[in-house]
């Protein structure tokens, strides 16, 4: 892989979507017994504590997008994350994709999640990440609801072509997402542009399955992008828990979910040592304070 010297300022964010393992999209429709769900809850808590130690060792502040319900079931965990200096954002109330809602229902879900998390940490919540990156063209109306609910930024758009998510023509760097009437700062997930295609290298299989060099190539492109440039990465606690019981997924879904899971902790350490990661809200405020106008991009489906 070609190397080149970083030439422009860039910001890097490491984020964790905090949810129990059975909430993943690949497990939608599975009837997971309640004792298995409880076990995944315990493991999520233990793994998140290990991740907090890893972040502390590396001296990195991160952003945790937490499923609102977890503020009730794992209150101490949410407080511990916040007290360690990390940002707490919302990852919906119970991990339903935006497609499942109309604007009124989505608003209720957002308010419930934001309130629960804010009460847990005694502080405001500024950022949102949609389950399964479900802010896409057909759910573009969600931008209006996010702005109305007082969120300062969103980080749910993947500028890629993918069977489950993505707005392929969205900007790869921070932009102002324009809804029907309102707008919000959007921090899209990291992509690596090669041969005219955007690869979704921010996490998932690109973190676990492929050589780390591909994710790093995406991060390096951030250094050459027009400022303000941001490299946004995402992980889940369950991706750092190779010992957990496997969900009964189909062959392909099982492979996608569990491949490479034994090497993730070491890979995360490599990344944490290599980039100056910051909390998403700090990056958003710096961008706003700089006065540099962001590109405007309408995410709603053309009528
Ligand atoms: Zn999620």
py3Dmol code that shows the C-alpha trace and the ligand (Angstrom):
import py3Dmol

protein = """\
ATOM      1  CA  UNK A   1       0.000   0.000   0.000  1.00  0.00           C
ATOM      2  CA  UNK A   2       1.411   3.385  -0.997  1.00  0.00           C
ATOM      3  CA  UNK A   3       2.286   5.726   1.833  1.00  0.00           C
ATOM      4  CA  UNK A   4       2.200   9.460   1.733  1.00  0.00           C
ATOM      5  CA  UNK A   5       2.810  12.229   4.172  1.00  0.00           C
ATOM      6  CA  UNK A   6      -0.234  13.636   5.981  1.00  0.00           C
ATOM      7  CA  UNK A   7      -0.693  17.089   4.567  1.00  0.00           C
ATOM      8  CA  UNK A   8      -3.912  18.529   5.998  1.00  0.00           C
ATOM      9  CA  UNK A   9      -5.549  18.698   9.405  1.00  0.00           C
ATOM     10  CA  UNK A  10      -8.015  15.902  10.082  1.00  0.00           C
ATOM     11  CA  UNK A  11     -10.034  14.650  13.031  1.00  0.00           C
ATOM     12  CA  UNK A  12     -10.520  11.038  14.016  1.00  0.00           C
ATOM     13  CA  UNK A  13     -13.327   9.559  16.078  1.00  0.00           C
ATOM     14  CA  UNK A  14     -13.632   6.097  17.560  1.00  0.00           C
ATOM     15  CA  UNK A  15     -17.197   5.193  18.448  1.00  0.00           C
ATOM     16  CA  UNK A  16     -18.954   2.208  20.004  1.00  0.00           C
ATOM     17  CA  UNK A  17     -22.580   1.250  19.427  1.00  0.00           C
ATOM     18  CA  UNK A  18     -23.549  -0.189  22.794  1.00  0.00           C
ATOM     19  CA  UNK A  19     -26.176  -2.918  22.425  1.00  0.00           C
ATOM     20  CA  UNK A  20     -26.524  -6.515  23.554  1.00  0.00           C
ATOM     21  CA  UNK A  21     -25.407  -9.038  20.956  1.00  0.00           C
ATOM     22  CA  UNK A  22     -28.903 -10.363  20.169  1.00  0.00           C
ATOM     23  CA  UNK A  23     -30.009  -6.919  18.932  1.00  0.00           C
ATOM     24  CA  UNK A  24     -27.896  -7.134  15.762  1.00  0.00           C
ATOM     25  CA  UNK A  25     -29.752  -6.884  12.464  1.00  0.00           C
ATOM     26  CA  UNK A  26     -28.657 -10.384  11.403  1.00  0.00           C
ATOM     27  CA  UNK A  27     -30.558 -11.781  14.410  1.00  0.00           C
ATOM     28  CA  UNK A  28     -33.808  -9.924  13.651  1.00  0.00           C
ATOM     29  CA  UNK A  29     -36.633 -12.475  13.687  1.00  0.00           C
ATOM     30  CA  UNK A  30     -34.739 -14.965  15.857  1.00  0.00           C
ATOM     31  CA  UNK A  31     -36.538 -16.030  19.005  1.00  0.00           C
ATOM     32  CA  UNK A  32     -33.711 -15.637  21.520  1.00  0.00           C
ATOM     33  CA  UNK A  33     -34.568 -17.128  24.964  1.00  0.00           C
ATOM     34  CA  UNK A  34     -34.623 -14.626  27.810  1.00  0.00           C
ATOM     35  CA  UNK A  35     -31.793 -16.335  29.713  1.00  0.00           C
ATOM     36  CA  UNK A  36     -29.576 -16.010  26.624  1.00  0.00           C
ATOM     37  CA  UNK A  37     -30.487 -12.309  26.351  1.00  0.00           C
ATOM     38  CA  UNK A  38     -29.553 -11.805  29.993  1.00  0.00           C
ATOM     39  CA  UNK A  39     -26.224 -13.515  29.414  1.00  0.00           C
ATOM     40  CA  UNK A  40     -25.533 -11.242  26.424  1.00  0.00           C
ATOM     41  CA  UNK A  41     -26.378  -8.279  28.674  1.00  0.00           C
ATOM     42  CA  UNK A  42     -23.841  -9.400  31.278  1.00  0.00           C
ATOM     43  CA  UNK A  43     -21.210  -9.980  28.612  1.00  0.00           C
ATOM     44  CA  UNK A  44     -21.873  -6.562  27.025  1.00  0.00           C
ATOM     45  CA  UNK A  45     -21.253  -4.946  30.402  1.00  0.00           C
ATOM     46  CA  UNK A  46     -18.046  -6.898  31.078  1.00  0.00           C
ATOM     47  CA  UNK A  47     -16.695  -6.298  27.565  1.00  0.00           C
ATOM     48  CA  UNK A  48     -17.467  -2.585  27.730  1.00  0.00           C
ATOM     49  CA  UNK A  49     -15.514  -2.369  31.003  1.00  0.00           C
ATOM     50  CA  UNK A  50     -12.546  -4.005  29.256  1.00  0.00           C
ATOM     51  CA  UNK A  51     -12.866  -1.525  26.372  1.00  0.00           C
ATOM     52  CA  UNK A  52     -12.892   1.355  28.869  1.00  0.00           C
ATOM     53  CA  UNK A  53      -9.632   0.038  30.330  1.00  0.00           C
ATOM     54  CA  UNK A  54      -8.149  -0.249  26.855  1.00  0.00           C
ATOM     55  CA  UNK A  55      -9.148   3.335  26.045  1.00  0.00           C
ATOM     56  CA  UNK A  56      -7.736   4.577  29.362  1.00  0.00           C
ATOM     57  CA  UNK A  57      -4.440   2.828  28.688  1.00  0.00           C
ATOM     58  CA  UNK A  58      -4.259   4.466  25.266  1.00  0.00           C
ATOM     59  CA  UNK A  59      -5.372   7.847  26.671  1.00  0.00           C
ATOM     60  CA  UNK A  60      -8.218   8.032  24.138  1.00  0.00           C
ATOM     61  CA  UNK A  61     -11.627   9.678  24.617  1.00  0.00           C
ATOM     62  CA  UNK A  62     -14.347   7.983  22.595  1.00  0.00           C
ATOM     63  CA  UNK A  63     -18.049   8.308  21.854  1.00  0.00           C
ATOM     64  CA  UNK A  64     -20.543   5.638  22.921  1.00  0.00           C
ATOM     65  CA  UNK A  65     -23.929   5.527  21.161  1.00  0.00           C
ATOM     66  CA  UNK A  66     -26.042   3.653  23.682  1.00  0.00           C
ATOM     67  CA  UNK A  67     -29.422   1.959  23.222  1.00  0.00           C
ATOM     68  CA  UNK A  68     -31.723   3.931  25.558  1.00  0.00           C
ATOM     69  CA  UNK A  69     -33.192   0.865  27.233  1.00  0.00           C
ATOM     70  CA  UNK A  70     -29.689   0.068  28.512  1.00  0.00           C
ATOM     71  CA  UNK A  71     -29.838   3.208  30.672  1.00  0.00           C
ATOM     72  CA  UNK A  72     -32.510   1.326  32.621  1.00  0.00           C
ATOM     73  CA  UNK A  73     -31.039  -2.194  32.584  1.00  0.00           C
ATOM     74  CA  UNK A  74     -27.353  -1.214  33.000  1.00  0.00           C
ATOM     75  CA  UNK A  75     -27.499   2.207  34.647  1.00  0.00           C
ATOM     76  CA  UNK A  76     -24.122   1.909  36.405  1.00  0.00           C
ATOM     77  CA  UNK A  77     -22.404   1.028  33.125  1.00  0.00           C
ATOM     78  CA  UNK A  78     -23.737   4.108  31.332  1.00  0.00           C
ATOM     79  CA  UNK A  79     -22.626   6.307  34.247  1.00  0.00           C
ATOM     80  CA  UNK A  80     -19.188   4.703  34.302  1.00  0.00           C
ATOM     81  CA  UNK A  81     -18.679   5.422  30.586  1.00  0.00           C
ATOM     82  CA  UNK A  82     -19.701   9.049  31.080  1.00  0.00           C
ATOM     83  CA  UNK A  83     -17.641   9.499  34.260  1.00  0.00           C
ATOM     84  CA  UNK A  84     -14.554   8.250  32.398  1.00  0.00           C
ATOM     85  CA  UNK A  85     -14.837  11.326  30.169  1.00  0.00           C
ATOM     86  CA  UNK A  86     -16.356   9.691  27.107  1.00  0.00           C
ATOM     87  CA  UNK A  87     -19.313  11.099  25.222  1.00  0.00           C
ATOM     88  CA  UNK A  88     -22.691   9.370  25.506  1.00  0.00           C
ATOM     89  CA  UNK A  89     -24.908   9.556  22.428  1.00  0.00           C
ATOM     90  CA  UNK A  90     -28.190   7.868  21.548  1.00  0.00           C
ATOM     91  CA  UNK A  91     -28.516   4.664  19.529  1.00  0.00           C
ATOM     92  CA  UNK A  92     -32.366   4.741  19.626  1.00  0.00           C
ATOM     93  CA  UNK A  93     -34.562   3.353  22.407  1.00  0.00           C
ATOM     94  CA  UNK A  94     -34.597  -0.354  21.538  1.00  0.00           C
ATOM     95  CA  UNK A  95     -32.619  -0.673  18.314  1.00  0.00           C
ATOM     96  CA  UNK A  96     -35.384  -0.549  15.728  1.00  0.00           C
ATOM     97  CA  UNK A  97     -34.427   0.773  12.314  1.00  0.00           C
ATOM     98  CA  UNK A  98     -35.875   4.154  11.290  1.00  0.00           C
ATOM     99  CA  UNK A  99     -37.811   2.347   8.525  1.00  0.00           C
ATOM    100  CA  UNK A 100     -40.077   0.914  11.231  1.00  0.00           C
ATOM    101  CA  UNK A 101     -41.379   4.358  12.215  1.00  0.00           C
ATOM    102  CA  UNK A 102     -43.366   7.277  10.924  1.00  0.00           C
ATOM    103  CA  UNK A 103     -42.124  10.714  12.061  1.00  0.00           C
ATOM    104  CA  UNK A 104     -44.379  10.727  15.160  1.00  0.00           C
ATOM    105  CA  UNK A 105     -43.245   7.276  16.289  1.00  0.00           C
ATOM    106  CA  UNK A 106     -39.607   8.079  15.614  1.00  0.00           C
ATOM    107  CA  UNK A 107     -39.895  11.243  17.694  1.00  0.00           C
ATOM    108  CA  UNK A 108     -41.295   9.239  20.635  1.00  0.00           C
ATOM    109  CA  UNK A 109     -38.459   6.720  20.308  1.00  0.00           C
ATOM    110  CA  UNK A 110     -35.828   9.468  20.205  1.00  0.00           C
ATOM    111  CA  UNK A 111     -37.248  11.422  23.138  1.00  0.00           C
ATOM    112  CA  UNK A 112     -37.545   8.269  25.255  1.00  0.00           C
ATOM    113  CA  UNK A 113     -33.947   7.293  24.513  1.00  0.00           C
ATOM    114  CA  UNK A 114     -32.512  10.799  24.985  1.00  0.00           C
ATOM    115  CA  UNK A 115     -34.395  11.335  28.274  1.00  0.00           C
ATOM    116  CA  UNK A 116     -33.330   7.982  29.714  1.00  0.00           C
ATOM    117  CA  UNK A 117     -29.673   8.550  28.832  1.00  0.00           C
ATOM    118  CA  UNK A 118     -29.661  12.154  30.047  1.00  0.00           C
ATOM    119  CA  UNK A 119     -31.210  11.147  33.350  1.00  0.00           C
ATOM    120  CA  UNK A 120     -28.633   8.383  33.701  1.00  0.00           C
ATOM    121  CA  UNK A 121     -25.624  10.655  33.207  1.00  0.00           C
ATOM    122  CA  UNK A 122     -27.067  13.943  34.501  1.00  0.00           C
ATOM    123  CA  UNK A 123     -25.869  15.669  31.370  1.00  0.00           C
ATOM    124  CA  UNK A 124     -27.075  16.394  27.859  1.00  0.00           C
ATOM    125  CA  UNK A 125     -26.927  14.023  24.906  1.00  0.00           C
ATOM    126  CA  UNK A 126     -25.964  15.654  21.601  1.00  0.00           C
ATOM    127  CA  UNK A 127     -25.420  12.927  19.038  1.00  0.00           C
ATOM    128  CA  UNK A 128     -27.410  10.129  17.411  1.00  0.00           C
ATOM    129  CA  UNK A 129     -26.574   7.023  15.435  1.00  0.00           C
ATOM    130  CA  UNK A 130     -29.399   5.105  13.779  1.00  0.00           C
ATOM    131  CA  UNK A 131     -29.482   1.320  14.197  1.00  0.00           C
ATOM    132  CA  UNK A 132     -28.007  -0.353  11.097  1.00  0.00           C
ATOM    133  CA  UNK A 133     -27.173   3.068   9.571  1.00  0.00           C
ATOM    134  CA  UNK A 134     -30.863   3.302   8.657  1.00  0.00           C
ATOM    135  CA  UNK A 135     -30.794   7.014   7.794  1.00  0.00           C
ATOM    136  CA  UNK A 136     -31.155   6.638   4.035  1.00  0.00           C
ATOM    137  CA  UNK A 137     -33.124   8.368   1.269  1.00  0.00           C
ATOM    138  CA  UNK A 138     -36.511   6.922   2.206  1.00  0.00           C
ATOM    139  CA  UNK A 139     -36.023   7.828   5.882  1.00  0.00           C
ATOM    140  CA  UNK A 140     -34.557  11.274   5.158  1.00  0.00           C
ATOM    141  CA  UNK A 141     -37.480  12.867   7.034  1.00  0.00           C
ATOM    142  CA  UNK A 142     -35.693  11.727  10.199  1.00  0.00           C
ATOM    143  CA  UNK A 143     -33.349  14.723   9.858  1.00  0.00           C
ATOM    144  CA  UNK A 144     -36.233  17.049  10.738  1.00  0.00           C
ATOM    145  CA  UNK A 145     -37.130  14.975  13.793  1.00  0.00           C
ATOM    146  CA  UNK A 146     -33.513  14.826  15.004  1.00  0.00           C
ATOM    147  CA  UNK A 147     -33.162  18.602  14.731  1.00  0.00           C
ATOM    148  CA  UNK A 148     -36.517  19.169  16.480  1.00  0.00           C
ATOM    149  CA  UNK A 149     -35.483  16.889  19.351  1.00  0.00           C
ATOM    150  CA  UNK A 150     -32.403  19.022  20.002  1.00  0.00           C
ATOM    151  CA  UNK A 151     -29.668  16.791  18.649  1.00  0.00           C
ATOM    152  CA  UNK A 152     -26.593  18.748  17.529  1.00  0.00           C
ATOM    153  CA  UNK A 153     -25.352  16.154  15.104  1.00  0.00           C
ATOM    154  CA  UNK A 154     -26.112  12.800  13.531  1.00  0.00           C
ATOM    155  CA  UNK A 155     -23.721  10.048  12.494  1.00  0.00           C
ATOM    156  CA  UNK A 156     -25.832   7.482  10.651  1.00  0.00           C
ATOM    157  CA  UNK A 157     -25.081   8.018   6.960  1.00  0.00           C
ATOM    158  CA  UNK A 158     -22.827   5.580   5.139  1.00  0.00           C
ATOM    159  CA  UNK A 159     -21.906   7.044   1.715  1.00  0.00           C
ATOM    160  CA  UNK A 160     -21.813   3.626   0.064  1.00  0.00           C
ATOM    161  CA  UNK A 161     -23.830   1.334  -2.158  1.00  0.00           C
ATOM    162  CA  UNK A 162     -24.906  -1.603   0.032  1.00  0.00           C
ATOM    163  CA  UNK A 163     -27.866  -3.990   0.151  1.00  0.00           C
ATOM    164  CA  UNK A 164     -28.978  -2.873   3.635  1.00  0.00           C
ATOM    165  CA  UNK A 165     -27.992   0.786   3.991  1.00  0.00           C
ATOM    166  CA  UNK A 166     -26.221   3.737   2.434  1.00  0.00           C
ATOM    167  CA  UNK A 167     -26.659   6.982   0.490  1.00  0.00           C
ATOM    168  CA  UNK A 168     -24.058   6.369  -2.226  1.00  0.00           C
ATOM    169  CA  UNK A 169     -23.868   9.985  -3.416  1.00  0.00           C
ATOM    170  CA  UNK A 170     -23.655  11.591   0.047  1.00  0.00           C
ATOM    171  CA  UNK A 171     -20.436  13.514   0.819  1.00  0.00           C
ATOM    172  CA  UNK A 172     -17.679  11.430   2.425  1.00  0.00           C
ATOM    173  CA  UNK A 173     -16.757  14.213   4.849  1.00  0.00           C
ATOM    174  CA  UNK A 174     -18.898  16.203   7.336  1.00  0.00           C
ATOM    175  CA  UNK A 175     -21.890  17.900   5.741  1.00  0.00           C
ATOM    176  CA  UNK A 176     -25.127  19.649   6.571  1.00  0.00           C
ATOM    177  CA  UNK A 177     -27.875  17.088   6.061  1.00  0.00           C
ATOM    178  CA  UNK A 178     -30.936  18.881   4.737  1.00  0.00           C
ATOM    179  CA  UNK A 179     -34.313  17.350   5.567  1.00  0.00           C
ATOM    180  CA  UNK A 180     -37.740  18.622   4.556  1.00  0.00           C
ATOM    181  CA  UNK A 181     -37.556  21.808   6.617  1.00  0.00           C
ATOM    182  CA  UNK A 182     -34.639  21.448   8.975  1.00  0.00           C
ATOM    183  CA  UNK A 183     -31.002  20.473   8.873  1.00  0.00           C
ATOM    184  CA  UNK A 184     -28.385  18.841  11.070  1.00  0.00           C
ATOM    185  CA  UNK A 185     -24.619  18.345  11.028  1.00  0.00           C
ATOM    186  CA  UNK A 186     -23.844  14.877   9.712  1.00  0.00           C
ATOM    187  CA  UNK A 187     -20.639  12.940  10.384  1.00  0.00           C
ATOM    188  CA  UNK A 188     -20.703  10.127   7.809  1.00  0.00           C
ATOM    189  CA  UNK A 189     -18.946   6.832   8.497  1.00  0.00           C
ATOM    190  CA  UNK A 190     -15.445   6.366   7.092  1.00  0.00           C
ATOM    191  CA  UNK A 191     -15.139   5.147   3.521  1.00  0.00           C
ATOM    192  CA  UNK A 192     -12.158   4.305   1.350  1.00  0.00           C
ATOM    193  CA  UNK A 193     -12.499   5.498  -2.218  1.00  0.00           C
ATOM    194  CA  UNK A 194     -10.866   3.262  -4.774  1.00  0.00           C
ATOM    195  CA  UNK A 195     -11.594   2.855  -8.487  1.00  0.00           C
ATOM    196  CA  UNK A 196     -14.567   5.237  -8.235  1.00  0.00           C
ATOM    197  CA  UNK A 197     -16.177   3.134  -5.475  1.00  0.00           C
ATOM    198  CA  UNK A 198     -16.640   3.899  -1.784  1.00  0.00           C
ATOM    199  CA  UNK A 199     -15.861   0.947   0.469  1.00  0.00           C
ATOM    200  CA  UNK A 200     -17.445   0.977   3.964  1.00  0.00           C
ATOM    201  CA  UNK A 201     -14.177   0.610   5.906  1.00  0.00           C
ATOM    202  CA  UNK A 202     -15.335   2.273   9.169  1.00  0.00           C
ATOM    203  CA  UNK A 203     -15.811  -1.005  11.034  1.00  0.00           C
ATOM    204  CA  UNK A 204     -17.642  -4.309  10.806  1.00  0.00           C
ATOM    205  CA  UNK A 205     -16.194  -6.870   8.398  1.00  0.00           C
ATOM    206  CA  UNK A 206     -13.636  -4.362   7.159  1.00  0.00           C
ATOM    207  CA  UNK A 207     -12.257  -4.237  10.684  1.00  0.00           C
ATOM    208  CA  UNK A 208     -12.504  -7.961  11.471  1.00  0.00           C
ATOM    209  CA  UNK A 209     -12.114  -9.735   8.122  1.00  0.00           C
ATOM    210  CA  UNK A 210      -9.831  -7.726   5.847  1.00  0.00           C
ATOM    211  CA  UNK A 211      -6.258  -6.623   6.527  1.00  0.00           C
ATOM    212  CA  UNK A 212      -6.216  -3.588   8.809  1.00  0.00           C
ATOM    213  CA  UNK A 213      -4.323  -1.867   5.974  1.00  0.00           C
ATOM    214  CA  UNK A 214      -7.631  -1.260   4.155  1.00  0.00           C
ATOM    215  CA  UNK A 215      -9.139   0.639   7.079  1.00  0.00           C
ATOM    216  CA  UNK A 216      -5.879   2.530   7.467  1.00  0.00           C
ATOM    217  CA  UNK A 217      -5.930   3.423   3.762  1.00  0.00           C
ATOM    218  CA  UNK A 218      -9.345   4.992   4.338  1.00  0.00           C
ATOM    219  CA  UNK A 219      -8.024   6.857   7.366  1.00  0.00           C
ATOM    220  CA  UNK A 220      -5.068   8.117   5.318  1.00  0.00           C
ATOM    221  CA  UNK A 221      -7.411   9.519   2.662  1.00  0.00           C
ATOM    222  CA  UNK A 222      -8.906  11.668   5.422  1.00  0.00           C
ATOM    223  CA  UNK A 223      -5.580  13.503   5.619  1.00  0.00           C
ATOM    224  CA  UNK A 224      -5.829  14.570   2.002  1.00  0.00           C
ATOM    225  CA  UNK A 225      -9.532  15.517   2.009  1.00  0.00           C
ATOM    226  CA  UNK A 226     -10.710  19.109   2.009  1.00  0.00           C
ATOM    227  CA  UNK A 227     -11.012  20.248   5.658  1.00  0.00           C
ATOM    228  CA  UNK A 228     -12.900  19.836   7.843  1.00  0.00           C
ATOM    229  CA  UNK A 229     -12.033  16.179   7.342  1.00  0.00           C
ATOM    230  CA  UNK A 230     -13.214  13.508   9.765  1.00  0.00           C
ATOM    231  CA  UNK A 231     -12.483   9.784   9.972  1.00  0.00           C
ATOM    232  CA  UNK A 232     -15.377   8.160  11.871  1.00  0.00           C
ATOM    233  CA  UNK A 233     -14.953   4.538  13.018  1.00  0.00           C
ATOM    234  CA  UNK A 234     -17.516   2.294  14.719  1.00  0.00           C
ATOM    235  CA  UNK A 235     -17.332  -0.865  16.801  1.00  0.00           C
ATOM    236  CA  UNK A 236     -19.624  -2.906  19.064  1.00  0.00           C
ATOM    237  CA  UNK A 237     -18.736  -4.432  22.441  1.00  0.00           C
ATOM    238  CA  UNK A 238     -19.775  -7.913  21.184  1.00  0.00           C
ATOM    239  CA  UNK A 239     -17.077  -7.695  18.499  1.00  0.00           C
ATOM    240  CA  UNK A 240     -14.487  -7.881  21.297  1.00  0.00           C
ATOM    241  CA  UNK A 241     -15.975 -10.951  22.993  1.00  0.00           C
ATOM    242  CA  UNK A 242     -14.792 -14.108  21.190  1.00  0.00           C
ATOM    243  CA  UNK A 243     -15.992 -16.331  24.068  1.00  0.00           C
ATOM    244  CA  UNK A 244     -19.702 -15.458  23.769  1.00  0.00           C
ATOM    245  CA  UNK A 245     -22.269 -18.054  22.716  1.00  0.00           C
ATOM    246  CA  UNK A 246     -22.924 -17.891  18.959  1.00  0.00           C
ATOM    247  CA  UNK A 247     -26.383 -16.918  17.741  1.00  0.00           C
ATOM    248  CA  UNK A 248     -27.980 -19.525  15.429  1.00  0.00           C
ATOM    249  CA  UNK A 249     -27.475 -17.470  12.281  1.00  0.00           C
ATOM    250  CA  UNK A 250     -27.386 -18.787   8.733  1.00  0.00           C
ATOM    251  CA  UNK A 251     -24.019 -19.682   7.234  1.00  0.00           C
ATOM    252  CA  UNK A 252     -23.351 -16.354   5.493  1.00  0.00           C
ATOM    253  CA  UNK A 253     -24.710 -14.215   8.341  1.00  0.00           C
ATOM    254  CA  UNK A 254     -22.724 -16.291  10.838  1.00  0.00           C
ATOM    255  CA  UNK A 255     -19.551 -15.780   8.836  1.00  0.00           C
ATOM    256  CA  UNK A 256     -20.180 -12.019   8.486  1.00  0.00           C
ATOM    257  CA  UNK A 257     -20.844 -11.745  12.208  1.00  0.00           C
ATOM    258  CA  UNK A 258     -18.068 -13.800  13.752  1.00  0.00           C
ATOM    259  CA  UNK A 259     -15.182 -13.746  11.291  1.00  0.00           C
ATOM    260  CA  UNK A 260     -11.994 -12.315  12.754  1.00  0.00           C
ATOM    261  CA  UNK A 261     -13.488 -11.778  16.206  1.00  0.00           C
ATOM    262  CA  UNK A 262     -10.426 -13.197  17.992  1.00  0.00           C
ATOM    263  CA  UNK A 263      -8.074 -10.501  16.701  1.00  0.00           C
ATOM    264  CA  UNK A 264     -10.146  -7.377  17.270  1.00  0.00           C
ATOM    265  CA  UNK A 265      -8.717  -6.352  20.653  1.00  0.00           C
ATOM    266  CA  UNK A 266      -5.166  -6.290  19.304  1.00  0.00           C
ATOM    267  CA  UNK A 267      -6.292  -4.436  16.185  1.00  0.00           C
ATOM    268  CA  UNK A 268      -8.096  -1.804  18.228  1.00  0.00           C
ATOM    269  CA  UNK A 269      -4.924  -1.224  20.253  1.00  0.00           C
ATOM    270  CA  UNK A 270      -2.989  -0.668  17.039  1.00  0.00           C
ATOM    271  CA  UNK A 271      -5.514   1.905  15.867  1.00  0.00           C
ATOM    272  CA  UNK A 272      -5.733   3.679  19.222  1.00  0.00           C
ATOM    273  CA  UNK A 273      -1.961   4.131  19.206  1.00  0.00           C
ATOM    274  CA  UNK A 274      -1.834   5.443  15.647  1.00  0.00           C
ATOM    275  CA  UNK A 275      -4.417   8.250  15.476  1.00  0.00           C
ATOM    276  CA  UNK A 276      -5.342  11.195  17.718  1.00  0.00           C
ATOM    277  CA  UNK A 277      -8.959  10.198  18.394  1.00  0.00           C
ATOM    278  CA  UNK A 278     -11.384  12.695  19.925  1.00  0.00           C
ATOM    279  CA  UNK A 279     -15.023  12.751  20.999  1.00  0.00           C
ATOM    280  CA  UNK A 280     -17.526  13.442  18.213  1.00  0.00           C
ATOM    281  CA  UNK A 281     -19.158  16.404  19.965  1.00  0.00           C
ATOM    282  CA  UNK A 282     -15.772  18.120  20.366  1.00  0.00           C
ATOM    283  CA  UNK A 283     -15.119  17.706  16.645  1.00  0.00           C
ATOM    284  CA  UNK A 284     -18.589  19.038  15.761  1.00  0.00           C
ATOM    285  CA  UNK A 285     -18.100  22.104  17.977  1.00  0.00           C
ATOM    286  CA  UNK A 286     -14.678  22.784  16.508  1.00  0.00           C
ATOM    287  CA  UNK A 287     -16.096  22.613  12.992  1.00  0.00           C
ATOM    288  CA  UNK A 288     -18.896  25.018  13.955  1.00  0.00           C
ATOM    289  CA  UNK A 289     -16.484  27.369  15.714  1.00  0.00           C
ATOM    290  CA  UNK A 290     -14.183  27.466  12.703  1.00  0.00           C
ATOM    291  CA  UNK A 291     -16.879  29.188  10.643  1.00  0.00           C
ATOM    292  CA  UNK A 292     -15.982  27.070   7.605  1.00  0.00           C
ATOM    293  CA  UNK A 293     -19.286  26.356   5.824  1.00  0.00           C
ATOM    294  CA  UNK A 294     -20.102  22.674   5.414  1.00  0.00           C
ATOM    295  CA  UNK A 295     -21.322  21.272   2.109  1.00  0.00           C
ATOM    296  CA  UNK A 296     -25.138  21.096   2.036  1.00  0.00           C
ATOM    297  CA  UNK A 297     -26.728  17.845   0.931  1.00  0.00           C
ATOM    298  CA  UNK A 298     -30.392  16.954   0.824  1.00  0.00           C
ATOM    299  CA  UNK A 299     -31.005  13.475   2.191  1.00  0.00           C
ATOM    300  CA  UNK A 300     -34.760  13.374   1.535  1.00  0.00           C
ATOM    301  CA  UNK A 301     -35.979  11.439  -1.452  1.00  0.00           C
ATOM    302  CA  UNK A 302     -36.652  13.730  -4.406  1.00  0.00           C
ATOM    303  CA  UNK A 303     -40.466  14.102  -4.786  1.00  0.00           C
TER     304      UNK A 303
END
"""
ligand_1 = """\
1
ZN
Zn -26.580 -1.029 16.573
"""
view = py3Dmol.view(width=600, height=400)
view.addModel(protein, "pdb")
view.setStyle({"model": 0}, {"cartoon": {"style": "trace"}})
view.addModel(ligand_1, "xyz")
view.setStyle({"model": 1}, {"stick": {}})
view.zoomTo()
view.show()
